[in-house]
């Protein structure tokens, strides 16, 4: 597997993870109609998942740059 394809894969995974966490948080707030302790707890967990997605995007960018 070449670095370009690997970079594209990491970038796509990262973007999907970040998008999922954003949609998930918005869905939770819409469902609850308020932000309470349980929503904050879920948001903290999803914030960590989004951070992993951002790391994947950065790794994908680095692989893309190195493949050129």
C-alpha positions in Angstrom: 0.0 0.0 0.0 1.5 3.3 -1.0 1.7 6.4 1.2 -0.8 8.3 -0.9 -3.5 5.7 -0.5 -2.7 5.3 3.2 -2.9 9.1 3.7 -6.3 9.2 1.9 -7.6 6.4 4.1 -6.6 8.1 7.3 -8.0 11.4 6.2 -11.3 9.8 5.2 -11.5 7.9 8.5 -10.7 11.0 10.5 -13.4 13.1 8.7 -16.0 10.4 9.2 -15.2 10.2 12.9 -15.4 13.9 13.4 -18.6 14.2 11.4 -20.2 11.3 13.4 -19.3 13.0 16.8 -20.7 16.3 15.7 -24.0 14.7 14.5 -24.2 12.6 17.6 -23.8 15.7 19.9 -26.4 17.7 18.0 -28.8 14.7 18.0 -28.4 14.3 21.8 -29.1 18.0 22.4 -32.1 18.0 20.1 -33.5 14.9 21.8 -33.0 16.2 25.4 -33.9 19.8 24.6 -31.4 20.8 27.3 -27.8 20.4 28.3 -27.5 18.6 31.6 -24.9 16.5 33.3 -25.6 13.4 31.2 -25.3 15.4 28.0 -22.0 17.0 29.2 -20.7 13.5 30.0 -21.6 12.2 26.5 -20.1 15.4 25.0 -16.8 14.8 26.8 -16.7 11.2 25.6 -17.4 12.3 22.0 -14.8 15.0 22.3 -12.2 12.4 22.9 -13.4 10.4 19.9 -13.3 13.6 17.7 -9.8 14.2 18.9 -8.8 10.7 17.5 -10.5 11.7 14.2 -8.4 14.9 14.1 -5.2 12.9 14.7 -6.2 10.6 11.8 -6.7 13.6 9.6 -3.2 14.9 10.5 -1.7 11.5 9.9 -3.4 11.3 6.5 -2.0 14.7 5.6 1.5 13.7 6.6 1.3 10.5 4.5 0.0 12.5 1.6 2.8 15.0 1.8 5.4 12.3 2.2 4.1 10.4 -0.9 4.8 13.4 -3.2 
